Amino acid sequence: MAKRNGEVWFVYMLRCADGTLYTGITKDLTRRCQQHNDGVASRYTRSRRPVKLVYQESQRSQSLALKREAAVKKLTRRQKLALIRGAQGISAWQTFDSNPSELNT
């Protein structure tokens, strides 16, 4: 299979309604987030709706996106929250505005 020039993949994190974080990859963030909120994207997020996109980064290929996804999934919750805060340039208390105690888990 030939690699297409300009192909962009995204690694993303969602904050689920129960405060958990979900990490995945996609080529179309808008479509994928809608699928998660419609309950057809993943078994995990289906019972934790609504979800909110809280982090995204682009990768040049599916292979790189998969490798980065695996690396992000290995991070601790605290490290993931720091990644989200750094990308959004917001304070720790704004990351989980509905429940600041989430930062301590």
N, C-alpha and C positions, 0 to 999 in steps of 0.2 A: 504494500500500500504506500503510495507516494505521499510525502509530507507536503501539505499546502503552505505556501508562503503566507505570512500574516495570520496564521491560525493562533487564536488566543484562547487559553483556558483559564478558568478562575478557581482558586481555592477560596472557600467561603465558610463563615461560621454564622450560625443562627442562634439566637436566644429563644428558647422554647418558653411556653407559658408557665411551666413549673420551675423556670430558672436555670435549667440545664443548658448545656451548649452542644450543638451538633455541627460537625465539620464535614464538608463534602467538596466535590469538584463539579464544574459544569462549563459549557461554552456559552450559555445564555442565562445570566443571573435572574433576570426578570421572570422568565418562563419557569425556571426552577423554583424560585421562591413562591410563585403562584401555585405550582404543583404541591409544594410542601403545605401551603395553607389550604389547599383543596383536599388534602389527605391522600394524594396519589403518588407522592415522591418516595417516601420511606416509611417503613413500619414504625421506626422509632419516633418520628415526628408526628405521625398520624394521630397518636393519642396525647400529644403535647401541644396542640394548636391553641391559639395562633402562634406563629413564629415570626421573628423579626431579624432581618439581616443586620448583623453588627460588625462584620469584618469581611473584607475581600482583598485579594491580591491576584494579579495576573501572572500567568506563566506562558512561556513560548510554545509549549507542547503538552499533550496529554501525559506523556511520560514524566515530565518535570512536575506537572500538577499532582500526579499521583504520589510522587516522591515527597513533595512538600506537604500534601495532605497527611501522609503517614507520619511525617515529622511533627506536624501540628498536633495530631492525635496523641502522640507520646508526651506532649507537654502536660504539666500539672494544670489544674484549674486556675491556680494563681498566675501561672505563666501565660495561660490563654487570656485571662483578663487583662494582664499587662500588655499583651500584644494588641488587644482590642483598644485599650485606652491609648496606646501609642499611635495607633492608626487614626483614631478619631480626634486625638488632641484634646481629650476631655478629662475631667477629674474622675477619680475612682468612684465617687459617690454618684456621678451621673451615669456610669455604666449600667448599674442596676438600680435605676431610680425608684422602682417600686419596692425594692427590698435591699437596702444597703448591707444587711448582714450577709448577703451572698458573697461579699468580698472576703469574708473570713473563712470560707470553706475551701 
